[in-house]
Amino acid sequence: MKYVQFVDVPQLVIGLGSILAGANALKTGISGSSGQLAENKFSAVKLPLSALNKKGYKTQIHPAGNIDNRVRYIVKTIQKGRTDPRVRAFAVQAVSRKCGKKWCVPERDWWGEARAVFGAIRENVRYVRDIHNVDTFQAPGRTLEFGGADCDDYTITLGSALQSIGFPIKVRIVQSVDSPDYNHVFALVGLPPRDPHGWYAMDASVNKPAGWHPPKAMLKKIKDYDVP
């Protein structure tokens, strides 16, 4: 199997095959755990496409590696995306809305900030399936420009946006009980940012609030990757 890389800044990458197949591999109708955190109540700022820098693409073909190599590419794309000024602008605007004379999210309300970024991405980026028979991975700037993503693109965009405003991130892949291999990916955010006491799921590819995690009964395996 091969993947195609459309190179610019940011990149659009195609092709982790079927291993990270997207949120449709999970049954989104199943309720979250009783410990689920509160849903984001803050509307997000919408960025017009004119605010995004559009560039041309060039294409490269690469052989697909094993699962570790593939997720390492996601990690690398998050690390690159967190320094993209457009990504930081998106995240800063998401947490900096005013409700009257006060900030909608109080300063140093870390969970509130994480929810605000999550809500901004959910509001601006629609779940869209990949190119037919080609698993597609986009850098965060392209996801914000296109306005569409699946689980891997959401992971990259959320991870980059949250890291751009100081949050630690991990990438989690899971294998559902009815799948022969890992088939879904999402980000985890560490709170509080300087010394995380807990890691919370941020899966924007399903119609669930920030903090929702697939129930243990649905899962066969879980594996986490650090994003230094």
N, CA and C atoms as a LAMMPS dump frame, in Angstrom:
ITEM: TIMESTEP
0
ITEM: NUMBER OF ATOMS
684
ITEM: BOX BOUNDS ff ff ff
-5.0000000000000000e+02 5.0000000000000000e+02
-5.0000000000000000e+02 5.0000000000000000e+02
-5.0000000000000000e+02 5.0000000000000000e+02
ITEM: ATOMS id mol type element x y z
1 1 1 N 0.843 -1.194 0
2 1 2 C 0 0 0
3 1 3 C 0.876 1.241 0
4 2 1 N 0.394 2.303 -0.624
5 2 2 C 1.134 3.548 -0.696
6 2 3 C 0.27 4.693 -0.198
7 3 1 N 0.934 5.787 0.155
8 3 2 C 0.18 6.996 0.432
9 3 3 C 0.755 8.14 -0.366
10 4 1 N -0.092 9.122 -0.628
11 4 2 C 0.28 10.277 -1.426
12 4 3 C 0.429 11.475 -0.509
13 5 1 N 1.489 12.245 -0.698
14 5 2 C 1.714 13.427 0.11
15 5 3 C 1.657 14.665 -0.775
16 6 1 N 0.682 15.538 -0.482
17 6 2 C 0.595 16.82 -1.165
18 6 3 C 1.398 17.813 -0.328
19 7 1 N 2.529 18.228 -0.833
20 7 2 C 3.475 18.956 -0.006
21 7 3 C 3.32 20.454 -0.182
22 8 1 N 3.169 21.15 0.9
23 8 2 C 3.348 22.59 1.035
24 8 3 C 3.356 22.863 2.519
25 9 1 N 3.089 24.057 2.948
26 9 2 C 2.968 24.343 4.37
27 9 3 C 1.593 24.953 4.585
28 10 1 N 0.661 24.253 5.232
29 10 2 C 0.819 22.915 5.778
30 10 3 C 0.594 21.836 4.74
31 11 1 N 0.875 20.591 5.117
32 11 2 C 0.782 19.487 4.187
33 11 3 C -0.597 18.843 4.205
34 12 1 N -0.904 18.142 3.139
35 12 2 C -2.036 17.217 3.113
36 12 3 C -1.444 15.864 2.77
37 13 1 N -1.677 14.874 3.611
38 13 2 C -1.097 13.559 3.405
39 13 3 C -2.204 12.549 3.21
40 14 1 N -2.006 11.642 2.294
41 14 2 C -2.999 10.613 2.016
42 14 3 C -2.391 9.25 2.269
43 15 1 N -3.096 8.41 3.036
44 15 2 C -2.831 7.01 2.961
45 15 3 C -2.344 6.221 4.122
46 16 1 N -2.933 6.235 5.298
47 16 2 C -2.588 5.273 6.328
48 16 3 C -3.366 3.98 6.137
49 17 1 N -3.929 3.792 4.979
50 17 2 C -4.645 2.557 4.698
51 17 3 C -5.866 2.422 5.569
52 18 1 N -6.212 1.188 5.925
53 18 2 C -7.441 0.948 6.668
54 18 3 C -7.211 0.843 8.164
55 19 1 N -5.958 1.018 8.617
56 19 2 C -5.683 0.803 10.035
57 19 3 C -6.368 1.845 10.896
58 20 1 N -6.31 3.118 10.451
59 20 2 C -7.023 4.17 11.162
60 20 3 C -8.194 4.583 10.284
61 21 1 N -9.269 3.833 10.333
62 21 2 C -10.316 3.936 9.324
63 21 3 C -11.275 5.082 9.551
64 22 1 N -11.286 5.686 10.739
65 22 2 C -12.172 6.826 10.949
66 22 3 C -13.251 6.543 11.966
67 23 1 N -13.957 7.595 12.323
68 23 2 C -14.937 7.49 13.402
69 23 3 C -16.106 6.6 13.034
70 24 1 N -16.352 6.385 11.749
71 24 2 C -17.48 5.54 11.378
72 24 3 C -17.258 4.098 11.798
73 25 1 N -16.031 3.748 12.206
74 25 2 C -15.777 2.4 12.697
75 25 3 C -16.352 2.199 14.087
76 26 1 N -16.659 3.277 14.784
77 26 2 C -17.221 3.176 16.12
78 26 3 C -18.709 3.468 16.064
79 27 1 N -19.461 2.874 16.944
80 27 2 C -20.906 3.104 16.999
81 27 3 C -21.159 4.337 17.858
82 28 1 N -21.413 5.464 17.222
83 28 2 C -21.493 6.729 17.936
84 28 3 C -22.74 6.851 18.787
85 29 1 N -23.672 5.927 18.664
86 29 2 C -24.877 6.019 19.468
87 29 3 C -24.702 5.531 20.885
88 30 1 N -23.575 4.891 21.206
89 30 2 C -23.357 4.374 22.545
90 30 3 C -23.008 5.517 23.471
91 31 1 N -23.603 5.548 24.659
92 31 2 C -23.391 6.654 25.588
93 31 3 C -22.003 6.577 26.175
94 32 1 N -21.508 7.745 26.606
95 32 2 C -20.21 7.812 27.27
96 32 3 C -20.313 7.3 28.698
97 33 1 N -19.156 7.302 29.382
98 33 2 C -19.123 6.82 30.754
99 33 3 C -19.772 7.835 31.683
100 34 1 N -20.073 7.395 32.897
101 34 2 C -20.713 8.278 33.868
102 34 3 C -19.783 9.394 34.294
103 35 1 N -18.483 9.221 34.087
104 35 2 C -17.52 10.25 34.439
105 35 3 C -17.29 11.267 33.342
106 36 1 N -18.13 11.261 32.352
107 36 2 C -17.981 12.169 31.208
108 36 3 C -17.993 13.621 31.665
109 37 1 N -17.087 14.427 31.115
110 37 2 C -17.008 15.825 31.493
111 37 3 C -18.079 16.638 30.79
112 38 1 N -18.328 17.826 31.298
113 38 2 C -19.418 18.657 30.784
114 38 3 C -19.17 19.084 29.348
115 39 1 N -20.254 19.22 28.588
116 39 2 C -20.164 19.62 27.186
117 39 3 C -19.774 21.082 27.074
118 40 1 N -19.034 21.401 26.019
119 40 2 C -18.651 22.78 25.766
120 40 3 C -19.889 23.637 25.512
121 41 1 N -20.028 24.721 26.239
122 41 2 C -21.185 25.601 26.086
123 41 3 C -20.822 26.902 25.379
124 42 1 N -19.573 27.028 24.924
125 42 2 C -19.136 28.262 24.303
126 42 3 C -19.111 28.114 22.795
127 43 1 N -19.81 29.002 22.1
128 43 2 C -19.75 28.991 20.644
129 43 3 C -18.376 29.455 20.197
130 44 1 N -17.955 28.976 19.041
131 44 2 C -16.607 29.272 18.562
132 44 3 C -16.631 30.355 17.501
133 45 1 N -15.522 31.052 17.397
134 45 2 C -15.344 32.042 16.342
135 45 3 C -15.151 31.321 15.023
136 46 1 N -15.82 31.768 13.982
137 46 2 C -15.637 31.197 12.658
138 46 3 C -14.583 31.996 11.901
139 47 1 N -13.652 31.299 11.281
140 47 2 C -12.647 31.965 10.461
141 47 3 C -13.077 31.909 9.001
142 48 1 N -13.136 33.037 8.315
143 48 2 C -13.443 33.007 6.883
144 48 3 C -12.301 32.39 6.105
145 49 1 N -12.623 31.766 4.979
146 49 2 C -11.576 31.168 4.16
147 49 3 C -10.557 32.198 3.712
148 50 1 N -10.971 33.458 3.579
149 50 2 C -10.036 34.491 3.149
150 50 3 C -8.915 34.699 4.15
151 51 1 N -9.138 34.249 5.408
152 51 2 C -8.105 34.406 6.427
153 51 3 C -7.053 33.32 6.341
154 52 1 N -7.279 32.321 5.507
155 52 2 C -6.349 31.2 5.399
156 52 3 C -5.487 31.343 4.156
157 53 1 N -4.242 31.024 4.301
158 53 2 C -3.288 31.182 3.212
159 53 3 C -3.349 29.973 2.292
160 54 1 N -3.819 30.156 1.07
161 54 2 C -3.963 29.046 0.132
162 54 3 C -2.72 28.962 -0.744
163 55 1 N -2.162 27.777 -0.888
164 55 2 C -0.995 27.554 -1.727
165 55 3 C -1.265 26.371 -2.651
166 56 1 N -0.429 26.234 -3.663
167 56 2 C -0.546 25.085 -4.543
168 56 3 C 0.021 23.841 -3.903
169 57 1 N -0.192 22.701 -4.543
170 57 2 C 0.275 21.422 -4.036
171 57 3 C 1.251 20.798 -5.024
172 58 1 N 2.141 19.991 -4.51
173 58 2 C 2.864 19.058 -5.351
174 58 3 C 2.722 17.687 -4.699
175 59 1 N 2.834 16.644 -5.464
176 59 2 C 2.485 15.315 -4.981
177 59 3 C 3.707 14.41 -4.917
178 60 1 N 3.813 13.655 -3.837
179 60 2 C 4.839 12.632 -3.691
180 60 3 C 4.168 11.331 -3.279
181 61 1 N 4.734 10.205 -3.709
182 61 2 C 4.191 8.886 -3.364
183 61 3 C 5.152 8.218 -2.387
184 62 1 N 4.616 7.654 -1.309
185 62 2 C 5.428 7.003 -0.286
186 62 3 C 4.857 5.628 0.034
187 63 1 N 5.71 4.655 0.35
188 63 2 C 5.185 3.37 0.825
189 63 3 C 4.64 3.533 2.237
190 64 1 N 3.561 2.82 2.532
191 64 2 C 2.981 2.879 3.875
192 64 3 C 3.826 2.04 4.816
193 65 1 N 4.087 2.548 6.021
194 65 2 C 4.859 1.813 7.009
195 65 3 C 3.952 1.076 7.981
196 66 1 N 4.567 0.585 9.083
197 66 2 C 3.761 -0.097 10.092
198 66 3 C 3 0.931 10.922
199 67 1 N 2.175 0.454 11.854
200 67 2 C 1.298 1.353 12.604
201 67 3 C 2.095 2.371 13.396
202 68 1 N 3.217 1.97 13.998
203 68 2 C 4.016 2.912 14.773
204 68 3 C 4.573 4.021 13.888
205 69 1 N 5.07 3.664 12.726
206 69 2 C 5.598 4.673 11.815
207 69 3 C 4.495 5.615 11.345
208 70 1 N 3.334 5.083 11.117
209 70 2 C 2.223 5.903 10.642
210 70 3 C 1.768 6.887 11.706
211 71 1 N 1.656 6.421 12.943
212 71 2 C 1.243 7.342 14.002
213 71 3 C 2.358 8.346 14.293
214 72 1 N 3.593 7.926 14.16
215 72 2 C 4.689 8.892 14.315
216 72 3 C 4.568 10.017 13.304
217 73 1 N 4.052 9.704 12.116
218 73 2 C 3.847 10.769 11.14
219 73 3 C 2.767 11.736 11.633
220 74 1 N 1.693 11.216 12.223
221 74 2 C 0.661 12.077 12.802
222 74 3 C 1.271 12.975 13.869
223 75 1 N 2.102 12.378 14.747
224 75 2 C 2.765 13.155 15.801
225 75 3 C 3.622 14.259 15.185
226 76 1 N 4.388 13.919 14.18
227 76 2 C 5.239 14.906 13.515
228 76 3 C 4.405 16.032 12.903
229 77 1 N 3.251 15.685 12.327
230 77 2 C 2.401 16.7 11.709
231 77 3 C 1.789 17.612 12.762
232 78 1 N 1.439 17.057 13.923
233 78 2 C 0.969 17.892 15.036
234 78 3 C 2.072 18.857 15.466
235 79 1 N 3.293 18.349 15.608
236 79 2 C 4.396 19.2 16.04
237 79 3 C 4.655 20.326 15.045
238 80 1 N 4.554 20.014 13.781
239 80 2 C 4.745 21.041 12.765
240 80 3 C 3.575 22.028 12.758
241 81 1 N 2.359 21.519 12.913
242 81 2 C 1.186 22.373 12.855
243 81 3 C 1.079 23.333 14.018
244 82 1 N 1.638 22.975 15.182
245 82 2 C 1.476 23.84 16.362
246 82 3 C 2.2 25.17 16.213
247 83 1 N 3.172 25.261 15.303
248 83 2 C 3.875 26.52 15.075
249 83 3 C 3.334 27.285 13.869
250 84 1 N 2.289 26.785 13.233
251 84 2 C 1.652 27.483 12.123
252 84 3 C 0.865 28.665 12.695
253 85 1 N 1.164 29.922 12.29
254 85 2 C 0.459 31.077 12.853
255 85 3 C -1.051 31.001 12.673
256 86 1 N -1.517 30.38 11.594
257 86 2 C -2.957 30.27 11.364
258 86 3 C -3.615 29.374 12.4
259 87 1 N -2.913 28.322 12.78
260 87 2 C -3.453 27.397 13.777
261 87 3 C -3.513 28.078 15.14
262 88 1 N -2.435 28.785 15.511
263 88 2 C -2.459 29.497 16.79
264 88 3 C -3.534 30.588 16.786
265 89 1 N -3.679 31.318 15.679
266 89 2 C -4.71 32.344 15.598
267 89 3 C -6.095 31.741 15.817
268 90 1 N -6.335 30.587 15.206
269 90 2 C -7.621 29.908 15.366
270 90 3 C -7.859 29.559 16.832
271 91 1 N -6.839 28.984 17.494
272 91 2 C -6.988 28.571 18.887
273 91 3 C -7.159 29.776 19.815
274 92 1 N -6.36 30.827 19.593
275 92 2 C -6.462 32.015 20.445
276 92 3 C -7.833 32.665 20.305
277 93 1 N -8.333 32.77 19.085
278 93 2 C -9.666 33.343 18.882
279 93 3 C -10.747 32.489 19.548
280 94 1 N -10.569 31.184 19.515
281 94 2 C -11.569 30.299 20.118
282 94 3 C -11.697 30.516 21.621
283 95 1 N -10.57 30.798 22.302
284 95 2 C -10.608 30.939 23.765
285 95 3 C -10.792 32.387 24.204
286 96 1 N -10.841 33.335 23.259
287 96 2 C -10.78 34.758 23.616
288 96 3 C -12.065 35.522 23.302
289 97 1 N -13.18 34.826 23.193
290 97 2 C -14.441 35.519 22.963
291 97 3 C -14.899 36.243 24.222
292 98 1 N -15.648 37.311 24.014
293 98 2 C -16.19 38.073 25.132
294 98 3 C -17.67 37.742 25.317
295 99 1 N -18.093 37.614 26.549
296 99 2 C -19.494 37.495 26.923
297 99 3 C -19.815 38.746 27.733
298 100 1 N -20.323 39.756 27.049
299 100 2 C -20.47 41.06 27.671
300 100 3 C -19.099 41.688 27.843
301 101 1 N -18.77 42.087 29.046
302 101 2 C -17.463 42.701 29.317
303 101 3 C -16.444 41.695 29.826
304 102 1 N -16.86 40.457 29.972
305 102 2 C -15.972 39.435 30.528
306 102 3 C -15.61 38.414 29.462
307 103 1 N -14.51 37.718 29.69
308 103 2 C -14.136 36.606 28.824
309 103 3 C -15.139 35.482 29.012
310 104 1 N -15.596 34.895 27.906
311 104 2 C -16.488 33.729 28.017
312 104 3 C -15.802 32.583 28.75
313 105 1 N -14.523 32.396 28.458
314 105 2 C -13.714 31.416 29.187
315 105 3 C -12.77 32.199 30.092
316 106 1 N -12.927 32.121 31.409
317 106 2 C -12.039 32.856 32.303
318 106 3 C -10.582 32.457 32.087
319 107 1 N -9.692 33.413 32.28
320 107 2 C -8.267 33.108 32.164
321 107 3 C -7.888 32.006 33.146
322 108 1 N -7.053 31.088 32.656
323 108 2 C -6.568 29.937 33.433
324 108 3 C -7.66 28.912 33.747
325 109 1 N -8.758 28.993 33.049
326 109 2 C -9.758 27.922 33.098
327 109 3 C -9.357 26.915 32.028
328 110 1 N -8.508 25.989 32.405
329 110 2 C -7.855 25.126 31.409
330 110 3 C -8.855 24.227 30.703
331 111 1 N -9.774 23.634 31.452
332 111 2 C -10.77 22.781 30.801
333 111 3 C -11.677 23.613 29.909
334 112 1 N -12.001 24.827 30.355
335 112 2 C -12.803 25.713 29.522
336 112 3 C -12.107 26.046 28.216
337 113 1 N -10.789 26.278 28.264
338 113 2 C -10.044 26.56 27.036
339 113 3 C -10.023 25.35 26.112
340 114 1 N -9.768 24.18 26.683
341 114 2 C -9.734 22.964 25.853
342 114 3 C -11.093 22.732 25.193
343 115 1 N -12.176 22.928 25.941
344 115 2 C -13.517 22.769 25.364
345 115 3 C -13.787 23.801 24.278
346 116 1 N -13.295 25.027 24.488
347 116 2 C -13.527 26.077 23.503
348 116 3 C -12.847 25.747 22.187
349 117 1 N -11.615 25.235 22.234
350 117 2 C -10.918 24.838 21.01
351 117 3 C -11.638 23.668 20.354
352 118 1 N -12.033 22.697 21.153
353 118 2 C -12.804 21.557 20.645
354 118 3 C -14.073 22.048 19.95
355 119 1 N -14.795 22.962 20.598
356 119 2 C -16.026 23.485 20.019
357 119 3 C -15.783 24.264 18.744
358 120 1 N -14.677 25.005 18.693
359 120 2 C -14.347 25.768 17.492
360 120 3 C -14.127 24.849 16.304
361 121 1 N -13.438 23.753 16.541
362 121 2 C -13.169 22.81 15.452
363 121 3 C -14.448 22.093 15.045
364 122 1 N -15.264 21.706 16.026
365 122 2 C -16.536 21.065 15.691
366 122 3 C -17.439 22.008 14.893
367 123 1 N -17.379 23.302 15.196
368 123 2 C -18.248 24.262 14.54
369 123 3 C -17.767 24.607 13.134
370 124 1 N -16.461 24.542 12.913
371 124 2 C -15.893 24.971 11.638
372 124 3 C -15.522 23.821 10.706
373 125 1 N -15.431 22.608 11.235
374 125 2 C -14.96 21.467 10.444
375 125 3 C -15.994 20.348 10.528
376 126 1 N -16.543 19.992 9.386
377 126 2 C -17.567 18.952 9.294
378 126 3 C -16.911 17.588 9.1
379 127 1 N -17.533 16.532 9.658
380 127 2 C -17.026 15.185 9.383
381 127 3 C -17.27 14.852 7.913
382 128 1 N -16.193 14.518 7.208
383 128 2 C -16.261 14.167 5.79
384 128 3 C -15.396 12.933 5.56
385 129 1 N -15.93 11.99 4.827
386 129 2 C -15.177 10.774 4.539
387 129 3 C -13.977 11.06 3.642
388 130 1 N -13.043 10.13 3.652
389 130 2 C -11.828 10.264 2.846
390 130 3 C -12.117 10.11 1.357
391 131 1 N -11.11 10.407 0.557
392 131 2 C -11.148 10.123 -0.872
393 131 3 C -11.446 8.632 -1.065
394 132 1 N -12.23 8.303 -2.059
395 132 2 C -12.635 6.909 -2.286
396 132 3 C -11.413 5.993 -2.389
397 133 1 N -11.373 4.988 -1.509
398 133 2 C -10.314 3.98 -1.477
399 133 3 C -8.934 4.545 -1.14
400 134 1 N -8.875 5.765 -0.632
401 134 2 C -7.59 6.357 -0.244
402 134 3 C -7.772 7.055 1.1
403 135 1 N -7.103 6.567 2.145
404 135 2 C -7.21 7.179 3.457
405 135 3 C -6.428 8.49 3.456
406 136 1 N -7.083 9.582 3.821
407 136 2 C -6.536 10.918 3.619
408 136 3 C -6.177 11.565 4.951
409 137 1 N -4.965 12.12 5.026
410 137 2 C -4.494 12.79 6.233
411 137 3 C -4.066 14.206 5.877
412 138 1 N -4.658 15.181 6.557
413 138 2 C -4.41 16.581 6.255
414 138 3 C -3.668 17.248 7.398
415 139 1 N -2.788 18.179 7.057
416 139 2 C -2.215 19.056 8.063
417 139 3 C -3.293 20.023 8.531
418 140 1 N -3.143 20.598 9.728
419 140 2 C -4.236 21.377 10.316
420 140 3 C -4.645 22.595 9.507
421 141 1 N -3.693 23.267 8.871
422 141 2 C -4.056 24.42 8.057
423 141 3 C -4.977 24.049 6.911
424 142 1 N -4.74 22.88 6.305
425 142 2 C -5.608 22.413 5.224
426 142 3 C -6.982 22.011 5.755
427 143 1 N -7.019 21.389 6.915
428 143 2 C -8.314 21.024 7.491
429 143 3 C -9.163 22.263 7.747
430 144 1 N -8.555 23.307 8.299
431 144 2 C -9.291 24.548 8.545
432 144 3 C -9.706 25.204 7.238
433 145 1 N -8.859 25.09 6.221
434 145 2 C -9.191 25.668 4.917
435 145 3 C -10.313 24.898 4.242
436 146 1 N -10.208 23.567 4.232
437 146 2 C -11.198 22.744 3.543
438 146 3 C -12.521 22.695 4.295
439 147 1 N -12.459 22.724 5.638
440 147 2 C -13.676 22.637 6.434
441 147 3 C -14.235 21.236 6.544
442 148 1 N -13.4 20.218 6.305
443 148 2 C -13.844 18.835 6.398
444 148 3 C -12.723 17.944 6.882
445 149 1 N -13.072 16.872 7.607
446 149 2 C -12.047 16.014 8.204
447 149 3 C -12.667 14.71 8.649
448 150 1 N -11.799 13.705 8.841
449 150 2 C -12.229 12.516 9.559
450 150 3 C -11.359 12.383 10.804
451 151 1 N -11.344 11.213 11.443
452 151 2 C -10.764 11.11 12.782
453 151 3 C -9.288 11.485 12.831
454 152 1 N -8.513 11.071 11.843
455 152 2 C -7.089 11.382 11.88
456 152 3 C -6.836 12.874 11.682
457 153 1 N -7.608 13.503 10.783
458 153 2 C -7.465 14.942 10.552
459 153 3 C -7.901 15.734 11.787
460 154 1 N -8.981 15.317 12.415
461 154 2 C -9.405 15.963 13.653
462 154 3 C -8.323 15.84 14.726
463 155 1 N -7.704 14.671 14.816
464 155 2 C -6.651 14.456 15.805
465 155 3 C -5.5 15.419 15.584
466 156 1 N -5.064 15.531 14.344
467 156 2 C -3.953 16.42 14.011
468 156 3 C -4.329 17.868 14.293
469 157 1 N -5.524 18.277 13.882
470 157 2 C -5.924 19.676 14.035
471 157 3 C -6.127 20.034 15.496
472 158 1 N -6.825 19.189 16.252
473 158 2 C -7.002 19.443 17.679
474 158 3 C -5.673 19.438 18.414
475 159 1 N -4.83 18.451 18.104
476 159 2 C -3.533 18.371 18.766
477 159 3 C -2.689 19.601 18.501
478 160 1 N -2.651 20.038 17.246
479 160 2 C -1.865 21.215 16.89
480 160 3 C -2.418 22.469 17.54
481 161 1 N -3.738 22.654 17.484
482 161 2 C -4.359 23.856 18.043
483 161 3 C -4.156 23.929 19.554
484 162 1 N -4.355 22.813 20.242
485 162 2 C -4.184 22.823 21.689
486 162 3 C -2.721 23.025 22.084
487 163 1 N -1.803 22.38 21.367
488 163 2 C -0.399 22.596 21.685
489 163 3 C 0.044 24.023 21.366
490 164 1 N -0.609 24.651 20.388
491 164 2 C -0.226 26.02 20.037
492 164 3 C -0.538 27.014 21.149
493 165 1 N -1.41 26.645 22.097
494 165 2 C -1.681 27.514 23.246
495 165 3 C -1.29 26.829 24.558
496 166 1 N -0.325 25.902 24.468
497 166 2 C 0.355 25.43 25.665
498 166 3 C -0.119 24.154 26.311
499 167 1 N -1.005 23.398 25.658
500 167 2 C -1.51 22.171 26.268
501 167 3 C -0.703 20.958 25.832
502 168 1 N -0.39 20.046 26.754
503 168 2 C 0.233 18.779 26.37
504 168 3 C -0.791 17.862 25.716
505 169 1 N -0.325 17.071 24.755
506 169 2 C -1.215 16.227 23.955
507 169 3 C -0.615 14.828 23.84
508 170 1 N -1.485 13.843 23.792
509 170 2 C -1.123 12.491 23.387
510 170 3 C -2.039 12.072 22.247
511 171 1 N -1.592 11.087 21.483
512 171 2 C -2.41 10.487 20.432
513 171 3 C -2.79 9.086 20.888
514 172 1 N -4.068 8.778 20.876
515 172 2 C -4.546 7.447 21.278
516 172 3 C -5.147 6.729 20.079
517 173 1 N -4.71 5.517 19.841
518 173 2 C -5.351 4.663 18.848
519 173 3 C -6.06 3.538 19.589
520 174 1 N -7.196 3.112 19.046
521 174 2 C -7.977 2.065 19.688
522 174 3 C -8.392 1.029 18.648
523 175 1 N -8.596 -0.174 19.132
524 175 2 C -9.12 -1.258 18.307
525 175 3 C -10.465 -1.658 18.888
526 176 1 N -11.514 -1.556 18.108
527 176 2 C -12.833 -1.961 18.593
528 176 3 C -12.946 -3.486 18.568
529 177 1 N -13.878 -4.005 19.321
530 177 2 C -13.972 -5.456 19.511
531 177 3 C -14.29 -6.189 18.217
532 178 1 N -14.909 -5.499 17.252
533 178 2 C -15.279 -6.154 16.001
534 178 3 C -14.29 -5.877 14.877
535 179 1 N -13.115 -5.333 15.217
536 179 2 C -12.12 -4.994 14.193
537 179 3 C -10.89 -5.883 14.327
538 180 1 N -10.255 -6.276 13.208
539 180 2 C -9.045 -7.102 13.282
540 180 3 C -7.797 -6.303 13.634
541 181 1 N -7.877 -4.981 13.652
542 181 2 C -6.699 -4.161 13.928
543 181 3 C -7.153 -2.814 14.483
544 182 1 N -6.193 -1.964 14.829
545 182 2 C -6.519 -0.611 15.279
546 182 3 C -7.323 0.102 14.199
547 183 1 N -8.393 0.765 14.596
548 183 2 C -9.282 1.344 13.595
549 183 3 C -9.835 2.723 13.948
550 184 1 N -9.301 3.368 14.985
551 184 2 C -9.754 4.726 15.308
552 184 3 C -8.65 5.449 16.061
553 185 1 N -8.631 6.776 15.928
554 185 2 C -7.596 7.595 16.554
555 185 3 C -8.216 8.895 17.03
556 186 1 N -7.745 9.401 18.173
557 186 2 C -8.181 10.7 18.666
558 186 3 C -7.113 11.25 19.61
559 187 1 N -7.265 12.528 19.961
560 187 2 C -6.3 13.198 20.823
561 187 3 C -6.712 13.094 22.278
562 188 1 N -5.719 13.153 23.159
563 188 2 C -5.925 13.308 24.595
564 188 3 C -5.259 14.611 25.019
565 189 1 N -5.913 15.376 25.884
566 189 2 C -5.326 16.611 26.403
567 189 3 C -5.014 16.421 27.882
568 190 1 N -3.834 16.882 28.31
569 190 2 C -3.421 16.77 29.696
570 190 3 C -3.78 18.014 30.489
571 191 1 N -4.4 17.816 31.659
572 191 2 C -4.809 18.929 32.514
573 191 3 C -4.383 18.666 33.954
574 192 1 N -3.913 19.745 34.641
575 192 2 C -3.593 21.077 34.12
576 192 3 C -2.363 21.02 33.208
577 193 1 N -2.157 22.063 32.395
578 193 2 C -1.126 21.972 31.357
579 193 3 C 0.295 21.758 31.873
580 194 1 N 0.693 22.404 32.955
581 194 2 C 2.082 22.325 33.41
582 194 3 C 2.409 20.985 34.055
583 195 1 N 1.45 20.393 34.717
584 195 2 C 1.682 19.132 35.427
585 195 3 C 0.397 18.32 35.377
586 196 1 N 0.146 17.645 34.247
587 196 2 C -1.15 16.974 34.074
588 196 3 C -1.423 15.924 35.154
589 197 1 N -2.609 16.025 35.737
590 197 2 C -3.08 15.018 36.683
591 197 3 C -4.017 14.027 36.019
592 198 1 N -4.447 14.353 34.808
593 198 2 C -5.34 13.477 34.069
594 198 3 C -5.281 13.792 32.589
595 199 1 N -5.695 12.803 31.774
596 199 2 C -5.715 12.947 30.323
597 199 3 C -7.133 12.682 29.839
598 200 1 N -7.655 13.61 29.03
599 200 2 C -9.064 13.59 28.66
600 200 3 C -9.221 13.501 27.148
601 201 1 N -10.136 12.657 26.727
602 201 2 C -10.347 12.408 25.301
603 201 3 C -10.928 13.647 24.619
604 202 1 N -10.432 13.901 23.411
605 202 2 C -10.921 15.003 22.58
606 202 3 C -11.181 14.427 21.193
607 203 1 N -12.327 13.79 21.041
608 203 2 C -12.657 13.105 19.795
609 203 3 C -13.739 13.893 19.064
610 204 1 N -13.31 14.793 18.176
611 204 2 C -14.244 15.654 17.456
612 204 3 C -14.912 14.947 16.287
613 205 1 N -14.525 13.722 15.996
614 205 2 C -15.086 13.025 14.839
615 205 3 C -16.412 12.338 15.14
616 206 1 N -16.817 12.336 16.404
617 206 2 C -18.108 11.767 16.78
618 206 3 C -18.982 12.871 17.378
619 207 1 N -20.278 12.684 17.332
620 207 2 C -21.197 13.686 17.829
621 207 3 C -21.357 13.538 19.345
622 208 1 N -20.254 13.802 20.027
623 208 2 C -20.198 13.702 21.48
624 208 3 C -19.428 14.905 22.012
625 209 1 N -19.629 15.255 23.288
626 209 2 C -18.925 16.411 23.845
627 209 3 C -17.459 16.114 24.11
628 210 1 N -16.692 17.171 24.298
629 210 2 C -15.303 17.013 24.73
630 210 3 C -15.269 16.202 26.017
631 211 1 N -14.349 15.269 26.11
632 211 2 C -14.239 14.405 27.277
633 211 3 C -14.855 13.031 27.086
634 212 1 N -15.674 12.879 26.018
635 212 2 C -16.274 11.56 25.782
636 212 3 C -15.219 10.58 25.287
637 213 1 N -15.265 9.369 25.821
638 213 2 C -14.344 8.305 25.424
639 213 3 C -15.158 7.061 25.094
640 214 1 N -14.784 6.3 24.06
641 214 2 C -15.517 5.064 23.777
642 214 3 C -15.541 4.156 25.003
643 215 1 N -16.683 3.591 25.349
644 215 2 C -16.77 2.715 26.522
645 215 3 C -15.822 1.515 26.405
646 216 1 N -15.343 1.053 27.543
647 216 2 C -14.396 -0.061 27.555
648 216 3 C -14.977 -1.3 26.883
649 217 1 N -16.275 -1.488 26.992
650 217 2 C -16.903 -2.669 26.405
651 217 3 C -16.777 -2.688 24.883
652 218 1 N -16.535 -1.529 24.277
653 218 2 C -16.4 -1.446 22.823
654 218 3 C -14.995 -1.763 22.343
655 219 1 N -14.02 -1.764 23.259
656 219 2 C -12.617 -1.74 22.859
657 219 3 C -11.884 -3.021 23.215
658 220 1 N -10.977 -3.401 22.313
659 220 2 C -10.114 -4.555 22.527
660 220 3 C -8.716 -4.114 22.951
661 221 1 N -8.192 -3.066 22.315
662 221 2 C -6.845 -2.57 22.613
663 221 3 C -6.837 -1.045 22.597
664 222 1 N -5.919 -0.483 23.41
665 222 2 C -5.667 0.951 23.447
666 222 3 C -4.161 1.155 23.473
667 223 1 N -3.688 2.126 22.694
668 223 2 C -2.26 2.44 22.699
669 223 3 C -2.091 3.944 22.575
670 224 1 N -1.228 4.504 23.421
671 224 2 C -1.003 5.948 23.42
672 224 3 C 0.406 6.288 22.932
673 225 1 N 0.496 7.453 22.31
674 225 2 C 1.766 7.984 21.802
675 225 3 C 1.941 9.412 22.317
676 226 1 N 3.105 9.701 22.877
677 226 2 C 3.406 11.051 23.329
678 226 3 C 3.638 11.975 22.151
679 227 1 N 3.33 13.258 22.361
680 227 2 C 3.639 14.297 21.372
681 227 3 C 4.559 15.296 22.082
682 228 1 N 5.876 15.072 22.052
683 228 2 C 6.816 15.92 22.815
684 228 3 C 6.767 17.374 22.359
